[in-house]
Amino acid sequence: MSDVEADDEFQDAQESLPQLASMDLDTAIMEAKRAMHCFFNNDFNQARKILEPWADSSMYHSLGASVFAFLEAILTLEQKHIEKASEMLKQCMSVCSKHRKHTTITQNIGKMVKKINYDTYTNEEVHAELCYAESLLLKSMLTFVEDETLVSFVKAGLKIRTCFLSYKECMTILKNRKWGNDIHKVHFESGVRMGIGAFNLMISLLPARIIKLLEFIGFSGDKEYGLAELEAGYNERRGLRQILCVMTLLSYNLIVTFVLTHSDGDLEWCERVLEQELSLYPNGVWFLFFKGRLELTRGNFEECIDWYIKSWKSQNAWPQFHHLCYWELMWTHCSMQQWNKAVMYATMLAEESNWSRTMYLYQKAAILIMQKPSIWSEEKQMIDNLMVQAPTYKQRIAGKSLPMEKFIVKRTERYFAQKKNLIVPIFELMYVWNLFRIIGKRQDLILNIFKRIEEEEKQLKSMKNDFQADNEALLMLLKGACLRQMQHPLQAQECLQRVLQLEKSVKEDTYLFPYATVELALLAQDQGDTQLAIGFLEDAKKNYTGYLLESRLHFRIHSELMILNGKKINNYTKNDHRLETAITANSVIIAGPSADDSIEIKT
């Protein structure tokens, strides 16, 4: 089960089964499905009522209730909810352990030399292995926010490794066990495919050097395999965790790909799936949200606003869900330069959400700056106050600052160092959040941003200060990014090369150079020059270090190199095939710069 299934329906089960002294596996799975159905229909209280009465004895009820508590803890980040989730997950792991196959030390040693006969496992025992792996994963994830010390960070990492190995064993069980009951296999398979698929998919997104380390200690990160496993879990519609495969794939295609890569997800697949899910859950907060996200990624900004508001208004039981919609609505209105509405949502986030007050306060200030308030206005005073407050809420996890918060603290310092001024700060944030590639699907909006940048460029020339080169480099990067989206490659290249020319003059904003180099790589890719694009990406990866938001860029570099190197391999394979064909036909092909330029010479 997952975050999304946990909280929905618990009393119903008690009403329907008041006399049961124990809970059998089939009934537990049925109740878990009912709870999940309630959850996705926004009936969170009913889901909770279904799950809680059996949470201390039934593994599926315990897991569901734990997921609900986990989700509440993550959304609120309040200590009382974190502690409750931690206790419930401990209880869940204990319940699962009671149902797992018990082995002696001798039997454990025997595993190393003799193949395990999984046919001796009961249905309850194999499902207990899976539920244990899922609860262990949630517990390890909770550890990151429960205790922010380095020791806890390491412990959480070890738990995740144990969890991954448990999933691998579950996959072995799935493949090798003789299943007497098909439906038990279906439910088990949906969970195994979701876990293995999600692990492979997420690990595949990490930079190459981290993947090598993780593979050395037993992880695997194959994106195509991960997607295939998740799709297999989705296609088996009877599976208990089928809907969680849907949620994972929607999150990947509509959010992860747009933040951490420069490629679109499978939007056609998302449209088909959302049509199905919204027919089942027409008021479901999650699917309404994802529908809004789908419209945003297509450049349909007005439509996405309607869907986000529907999602927000669909329930009030968990106001924390509202914050996801506020976040999206704020950036949507920023993209359209509708500053008053953007400020409204930024204010709501700053007042209601605990996720990152440093980020929320700065975002509000950055939006207000875009309105160019007069020096004596209330708005100007508010900006000053927000810039003072934002750094005071900076968080540390395992002794380290969050990268985006660290970036923002530097920006607040620059604000005061520049006589209480910043250059297009919200456009800068939109760029590092990778929003320009979405806005580029609406030429009217990207043109409006370009015009505003040109206005700032003119003003900058008449206002000299100590950070002149930093500000010019920022404007040139943003201008070049706009021009690339507007399909003016030569002008874009000129702006981006100007950024690199300013390297010796820039005082602080060294992050601009690797980001500009990656933008040049994307420009080369747009022009079909794969080799040049790879060269720029390798330069960005190897020639720059220690700059702000470095990890974020490395994620994108890694994903782009995977795509481009894949294309290069495919081209080599295609050329090899053509050469073999030509030799067979008693001819030789001399390849030109591209396949279309090839010259065929008969021998």
VEXLUMDREN-776990 format. One record per residue (C-alpha): residue in three letters; z, x, y. Coordinates in steps of 0.02 Angstrom, whole numbers, padded with zeros to 5 digits, always signed. Example, Ala and Ser with C-alpha at 12.3 -4.5 7.8 and 13.67 -1.06 7.14 Angstrom:
BEGIN
Ala+00390+00615-00225 Ser+00357+00684-00053 
END
This chain:
BEGIN
Met+00000+00000+00000 Ser-00010+00055+00179 Asp+00055+00032+00354 Val-00047-00122+00371 Glu+00016-00212+00219 Ala+00199-00190+00238 Asp+00274-00323+00343 Asp+00211-00492+00306 Glu+00279-00623+00192 Phe+00442-00611+00103 Gln+00530-00776+00092 Asp+00382-00863+00017 Ala+00404-00760-00140 Gln+00586-00810-00150 Glu+00543-00993-00130 Ser+00409-00985-00263 Leu+00513-00883-00387 Pro+00696-00929-00355 Gln+00756-00909-00534 Leu+00683-00738-00576 Ala+00812-00607-00623 Ser+00681-00469-00621 Met+00505-00443-00555 Asp+00362-00405-00674 Leu+00214-00298-00620 Asp+00084-00438-00612 Thr+00194-00547-00502 Ala+00239-00399-00391 Ile+00056-00359-00361 Met+00018-00543-00326 Glu+00161-00550-00200 Ala+00102-00389-00119 Lys-00072-00464-00097 Arg+00003-00619-00018 Ala+00107-00513+00099 Met-00046-00413+00148 His-00143-00572+00182 Cys-00004-00632+00297 Phe+00001-00464+00384 Phe-00184-00466+00427 Asn-00166-00645+00488 Asn-00030-00586+00609 Asp+00106-00679+00513 Phe+00220-00528+00510 Asn+00384-00623+00485 Gln+00318-00713+00332 Ala+00258-00549+00259 Arg+00431-00476+00283 Lys+00510-00626+00198 Ile+00400-00602+00045 Leu+00440-00418+00027 Glu+00623-00391+00071 Pro+00716-00490-00066 Trp+00646-00378-00203 Ala+00636-00216-00103 Asp+00782-00137-00197 Ser+00708-00162-00371 Ser+00519-00195-00368 Met+00411-00046-00326 Tyr+00274-00147-00239 His+00396-00249-00137 Ser+00492-00092-00092 Leu+00333+00000-00043 Gly+00271-00147+00061 Ala+00436-00165+00153 Ser+00440+00023+00182 Val+00265+00022+00254 Phe+00315-00115+00374 Ala+00466-00013+00430 Phe+00359+00145+00442 Leu+00230+00059+00551 Glu+00364-00008+00667 Ala+00441+00165+00682 Ile+00275+00249+00723 Leu+00223+00117+00850 Thr+00389+00114+00942 Leu+00453+00293+00915 Glu+00628+00221+00939 Gln+00766+00311+00845 Lys+00840+00155+00765 His+00671+00108+00691 Ile+00639+00287+00633 Glu+00808+00291+00544 Lys+00778+00122+00463 Ala+00606+00174+00401 Ser+00677+00336+00331 Glu+00811+00243+00232 Met+00687+00116+00165 Leu+00567+00252+00109 Lys+00709+00343+00021 Gln+00751+00181-00067 Cys+00568+00155-00113 Met+00553+00329-00188 Ser+00711+00294-00288 Val+00643+00128-00352 Cys+00477+00209-00399 Ser+00567+00352-00487 Lys+00658+00229-00599 His+00491+00159-00657 Arg+00402+00326-00679 Lys+00376+00410-00847 His+00529+00515-00885 Thr+00495+00684-00964 Thr+00608+00821-01029 Ile+00600+01003-00975 Thr+00517+01044-01141 Gln+00384+00911-01109 Asn+00353+00978-00933 Ile+00325+01153-01003 Gly+00210+01077-01134 Lys+00100+01005-00996 Met+00042+01181-00957 Val-00031+01211-01129 Lys-00068+01038-01198 Lys-00167+00893-01127 Ile-00057+00745-01082 Asn-00086+00584-01177 Tyr-00085+00457-01036 Asp-00109+00316-01161 Thr+00078+00330-01194 Tyr+00111+00278-01013 Thr+00145+00093-00983 Asn+00059-00002-00842 Glu+00223+00002-00744 Glu+00236+00191-00765 Val+00061+00230-00702 His+00080+00112-00553 Ala+00248+00193-00516 Glu+00161+00364-00505 Leu+00041+00294-00375 Cys+00174+00203-00274 Tyr+00282+00360-00276 Ala+00137+00463-00206 Glu+00109+00335-00068 Ser+00293+00326-00019 Leu+00307+00516-00021 Leu+00158+00528+00097 Leu+00237+00406+00219 Lys+00405+00497+00209 Ser+00323+00663+00247 Met+00229+00589+00395 Leu+00389+00513+00461 Thr+00473+00683+00450 Phe+00361+00745+00591 Val+00441+00622+00713 Glu+00611+00607+00628 Asp+00663+00788+00654 Glu+00556+00898+00765 Thr+00616+01068+00703 Leu+00505+01199+00624 Val+00601+01186+00460 Ser+00566+00999+00450 Phe+00385+01033+00492 Val+00371+01150+00342 Lys+00464+01027+00230 Ala+00344+00890+00280 Gly+00197+01002+00238 Leu+00267+01038+00065 Lys+00294+00852+00035 Ile+00114+00816+00083 Arg+00056+00948-00042 Thr+00164+00869-00178 Cys+00091+00700-00131 Phe-00088+00765-00144 Leu-00052+00838-00316 Ser+00020+00670-00367 Tyr-00140+00584-00312 Lys-00241+00711-00413 Glu-00136+00671-00567 Cys-00165+00486-00535 Met-00352+00520-00533 Thr-00334+00607-00701 Ile-00239+00456-00768 Leu-00376+00340-00702 Lys-00513+00439-00791 Asn-00426+00476-00955 Arg-00314+00327-00993 Lys-00374+00184-01102 Trp-00339+00029-00998 Gly-00295-00126-01095 Asn-00288-00235-00939 Asp-00438-00225-00823 Ile-00349-00297-00671 His-00210-00166-00684 Lys-00345-00033-00682 Val-00432-00113-00533 His-00273-00112-00426 Phe-00229+00065-00480 Glu-00405+00128-00448 Ser-00411+00056-00272 Gly-00254+00154-00227 Val-00311+00317-00307 Arg-00481+00310-00222 Met-00401+00270-00055 Gly-00279+00417-00068 Ile-00401+00546-00134 Gly-00536+00486-00014 Ala-00426+00489+00140 Phe-00357+00662+00099 Asn-00529+00737+00074 Leu-00600+00654+00228 Met-00462+00706+00346 Ile-00449+00885+00280 Ser-00638+00904+00298 Leu-00620+00877+00485 Leu-00506+01027+00508 Pro-00574+01194+00570 Ala-00644+01306+00432 Arg-00503+01435+00437 Ile-00373+01299+00408 Ile-00474+01221+00267 Lys-00482+01390+00178 Leu-00293+01405+00187 Leu-00266+01227+00125 Glu-00390+01249-00017 Phe-00296+01406-00068 Ile-00136+01304-00092 Gly-00221+01164-00188 Phe-00297+01043-00062 Ser-00480+00994-00057 Gly-00581+00940+00094 Asp-00752+00872+00049 Lys-00810+00744+00177 Glu-00949+00666+00073 Tyr-00836+00652-00079 Gly-00699+00575+00029 Leu-00817+00445+00102 Ala-00887+00406-00070 Glu-00712+00377-00141 Leu-00664+00263+00003 Glu-00825+00165-00013 Ala-00794+00147-00200 Gly-00620+00079-00160 Tyr-00696-00040-00032 Asn-00831-00104-00150 Glu-00704-00160-00280 Arg-00650-00313-00183 Arg-00517-00365-00310 Gly-00416-00207-00280 Leu-00248-00222-00193 Arg-00285-00076-00078 Gln-00467-00124-00046 Ile-00426-00180+00130 Leu-00340-00014+00163 Cys-00501+00076+00116 Val-00584-00037+00245 Met-00456+00010+00378 Thr-00475+00196+00341 Leu-00665+00189+00350 Leu-00663+00086+00510 Ser-00540+00208+00590 Tyr-00648+00355+00540 Asn-00815+00281+00594 Leu-00755+00202+00757 Ile-00618+00319+00818 Val-00608+00488+00730 Thr-00794+00527+00738 Phe-00801+00488+00924 Val-00647+00591+00970 Leu-00662+00741+00854 Thr-00851+00755+00827 His-01013+00739+00923 Ser-01091+00619+00797 Asp-01087+00431+00785 Gly-01005+00347+00637 Asp-01096+00222+00527 Leu-01098+00079+00653 Glu-01210-00035+00549 Trp-01087-00026+00405 Cys-00944-00064+00525 Glu-01036-00216+00592 Arg-01064-00287+00417 Val-00884-00258+00365 Leu-00810-00329+00525 Glu-00915-00486+00506 Gln-00840-00510+00332 Glu-00661-00470+00382 Leu-00663-00578+00538 Ser-00723-00725+00433 Leu-00564-00700+00329 Tyr-00448-00653+00472 Pro-00524-00729+00631 Asn-00366-00696+00733 Gly-00315-00533+00649 Val-00258-00409+00780 Trp-00332-00259+00688 Phe-00506-00326+00657 Leu-00520-00397+00833 Phe-00472-00224+00897 Phe-00601-00137+00787 Lys-00734-00261+00843 Gly-00695-00211+01023 Arg-00707-00029+00975 Leu-00876-00060+00891 Glu-00945-00139+01050 Leu-00877+00006+01153 Thr-00960+00138+01044 Arg-01125+00046+01066 Gly-01107+00050+01254 Asn-01071-00136+01269 Phe-00927-00116+01392 Glu-00916-00295+01453 Glu-00915-00364+01275 Cys-00784-00241+01214 Ile-00664-00297+01352 Asp-00671-00475+01286 Trp-00632-00418+01108 Tyr-00489-00305+01161 Ile-00410-00446+01260 Lys-00429-00563+01110 Ser-00340-00434+01002 Trp-00201-00412+01130 Lys-00175-00600+01152 Ser-00185-00639+00965 Gln+00000-00605+00932 Asn+00164-00565+01019 Ala+00275-00528+00870 Trp+00237-00343+00884 Pro+00204-00299+01066 Gln+00173-00119+01014 Phe+00001-00174+00952 His-00037-00222+01132 His-00026-00040+01185 Leu-00178+00006+01081 Cys-00277-00124+01177 Tyr-00207-00069+01346 Trp-00262+00109+01308 Glu-00440+00055+01266 Leu-00450-00065+01413 Met-00392+00070+01534 Trp-00530+00191+01480 Thr-00660+00054+01477 His-00624+00008+01658 Cys-00619+00193+01705 Ser-00792+00213+01630 Met-00851+00070+01740 Gln-00755+00141+01890 Gln-00657-00020+01906 Trp-00504+00071+01970 Asn-00388-00076+02007 Lys-00399-00144+01831 Ala-00385+00031+01758 Val-00225+00060+01858 Met-00154-00105+01795 Tyr-00171-00052+01613 Ala-00111+00124+01650 Thr+00045+00048+01729 Met+00076-00064+01579 Leu+00066+00086+01462 Ala+00183+00190+01570 Glu+00311+00050+01576 Glu+00304-00011+01395 Ser+00250+00128+01277 Asn+00353+00276+01216 Trp+00210+00374+01141 Ser+00179+00495+01285 Arg+00251+00452+01454 Thr+00189+00620+01519 Met+00011+00567+01480 Tyr+00030+00389+01543 Leu+00107+00438+01710 Tyr-00025+00570+01743 Gln-00167+00452+01695 Lys-00102+00325+01820 Ala-00094+00458+01956 Ala-00269+00521+01912 Ile-00341+00346+01929 Leu-00256+00319+02096 Ile-00329+00484+02159 Met-00503+00418+02121 Gln-00472+00279+02248 Lys-00448+00410+02384 Pro-00292+00338+02467 Ser-00251+00393+02644 Ile-00120+00528+02663 Trp+00015+00411+02730 Ser-00016+00266+02612 Glu+00104+00197+02481 Glu-00022+00245+02346 Lys-00018+00427+02402 Gln+00171+00428+02393 Met+00161+00349+02220 Ile+00041+00486+02163 Asp+00162+00619+02223 Asn+00306+00538+02128 Leu+00204+00518+01969 Met+00152+00701+01975 Val+00335+00751+01989 Gln+00392+00635+01849 Ala+00254+00668+01721 Pro+00310+00843+01666 Thr+00491+00788+01642 Tyr+00443+00683+01490 Lys+00350+00824+01399 Gln+00386+00823+01212 Arg+00403+00966+01088 Ile+00369+00956+00901 Ala+00424+01101+00791 Gly+00458+01197+00952 Lys+00283+01172+01020 Ser+00215+01065+01161 Leu+00082+00936+01124 Pro-00086+01009+01181 Met-00135+00863+01293 Glu+00037+00857+01374 Lys+00029+01045+01405 Phe-00140+01020+01488 Ile-00069+00881+01596 Val+00081+00984+01651 Lys-00040+01118+01711 Arg-00136+00985+01805 Thr+00020+00922+01894 Glu+00057+01101+01947 Arg-00120+01119+02013 Tyr-00101+00957+02111 Phe+00039+01031+02216 Ala-00040+01205+02224 Gln-00197+01124+02298 Lys-00104+01037+02438 Lys-00081+00877+02338 Asn-00259+00857+02280 Leu-00360+00861+02119 Ile-00548+00853+02094 Val-00607+00699+01995 Pro-00457+00709+01877 Ile-00497+00551+01780 Phe-00675+00610+01745 Glu-00601+00772+01678 Leu-00490+00673+01559 Met-00636+00564+01507 Tyr-00734+00720+01465 Val-00599+00801+01359 Trp-00574+00635+01268 Asn-00761+00643+01227 Leu-00800+00481+01320 Phe-00957+00544+01407 Arg-01057+00527+01246 Ile-01013+00341+01239 Ile-01041+00312+01425 Gly-01211+00397+01405 Lys-01268+00244+01308 Arg-01262+00152+01474 Gln-01374+00244+01595 Asp-01313+00142+01744 Leu-01133+00196+01713 Ile-01171+00380+01682 Leu-01279+00380+01840 Asn-01134+00310+01942 Ile-01020+00447+01877 Phe-01152+00577+01918 Lys-01166+00511+02097 Arg-00977+00522+02120 Ile-00977+00701+02056 Glu-01114+00747+02180 Glu-01011+00672+02322 Glu-00862+00778+02269 Glu-00975+00930+02260 Lys-01026+00908+02442 Gln-00846+00887+02497 Leu-00791+01040+02399 Lys-00911+01151+02495 Ser-00828+01100+02659 Met-00649+01120+02592 Lys-00611+01299+02543 Asn-00453+01337+02443 Asp-00382+01464+02320 Phe-00456+01371+02172 Gln-00632+01352+02239 Ala-00714+01430+02086 Asp-00608+01327+01965 Asn-00655+01166+02052 Glu-00839+01212+02063 Ala-00843+01257+01878 Leu-00762+01091+01832 Leu-00889+00993+01935 Met-01034+01093+01861 Leu-00972+01059+01683 Leu-00956+00873+01716 Lys-01122+00868+01808 Gly-01208+00961+01666 Ala-01133+00841+01539 Cys-01196+00692+01639 Leu-01370+00767+01655 Arg-01377+00796+01467 Gln-01335+00613+01438 Met-01467+00566+01568 Gln-01594+00672+01471 His-01627+00801+01606 Pro-01608+00958+01499 Leu-01668+01090+01624 Gln-01551+01030+01762 Ala-01409+01014+01637 Gln-01438+01191+01577 Glu-01436+01256+01755 Cys-01267+01175+01789 Leu-01190+01237+01627 Gln-01252+01414+01653 Arg-01175+01408+01827 Val-01007+01373+01744 Leu-01023+01532+01641 Gln-01075+01632+01795 Leu-00910+01585+01877 Glu-00806+01660+01736 Lys-00744+01810+01836 Ser-00701+01704+01987 Val-00603+01565+01901 Lys-00414+01588+01914 Glu-00341+01468+01786 Asp-00462+01346+01705 Thr-00527+01460+01568 Tyr-00552+01311+01452 Leu-00709+01267+01552 Phe-00810+01412+01479 Pro-00798+01372+01292 Tyr-00823+01188+01332 Ala-00979+01229+01434 Thr-01041+01340+01292 Val-01023+01196+01168 Glu-01114+01083+01291 Leu-01257+01209+01292 Ala-01257+01202+01102 Leu-01273+01013+01107 Leu-01413+01030+01233 Ala-01504+01149+01116 Gln-01475+01029+00972 Asp-01549+00887+01075 Gln-01705+00994+01098 Gly-01717+01025+00912 Asp-01670+01210+00921 Thr-01546+01218+00777 Gln-01531+01408+00775 Leu-01492+01420+00961 Ala-01365+01279+00946 Ile-01276+01370+00804 Gly-01275+01529+00908 Phe-01190+01442+01055 Leu-01061+01361+00940 Glu-01020+01528+00858 Asp-01002+01605+01032 Ala-00882+01468+01085 Lys-00781+01492+00926 Lys-00772+01683+00927 Asn-00779+01735+01110 Tyr-00641+01627+01183 Thr-00459+01608+01136 Gly-00292+01556+01210 Tyr-00362+01420+01323 Leu-00300+01242+01349 Leu-00357+01110+01223 Glu-00424+01246+01108 Ser-00387+01155+00944 Arg-00475+00999+01004 Leu-00634+01096+01038 His-00623+01188+00872 Phe-00623+01021+00781 Arg-00786+00977+00868 Ile-00863+01149+00841 His-00822+01138+00655 Ser-00899+00965+00635 Glu-01056+01015+00728 Leu-01077+01177+00630 Met-01061+01079+00468 Ile-01203+00964+00524 Leu-01316+01102+00591 Asn-01289+01220+00444 Gly-01326+01073+00330 Lys-01490+01043+00422 Lys-01533+01227+00408 Ile-01501+01226+00220 Asn-01605+01068+00202 Asn-01748+01149+00298 Tyr-01739+01303+00187 Thr-01738+01193+00033 Lys-01888+01095+00098 Asn-01984+01255+00138 Asp-01941+01328-00034 His-02006+01170-00114 Arg-02166+01177-00012 Leu-02191+01359-00060 Glu-02169+01319-00245 Thr-02293+01176-00228 Ala-02418+01287-00137 Ile-02406+01425-00267 Thr-02430+01297-00404 Ala-02585+01233-00312 Asn-02648+01413-00297 Ser-02614+01423-00110 Val-02485+01505+00004 Ile-02398+01430+00155 Ile-02357+01541+00303 Ala-02219+01450+00398 Gly-02228+01441+00586 Pro-02083+01401+00705 Ser-02074+01227+00632 Ala-02142+01136+00482 Asp-02278+01059+00590 Asp-02341+01232+00642 Ser-02364+01293+00464 Ile-02532+01370+00420 Glu-02603+01349+00246 Ile-02710+01488+00175 Lys-02802+01462+00012 Thr-02794+01608-00109 
END
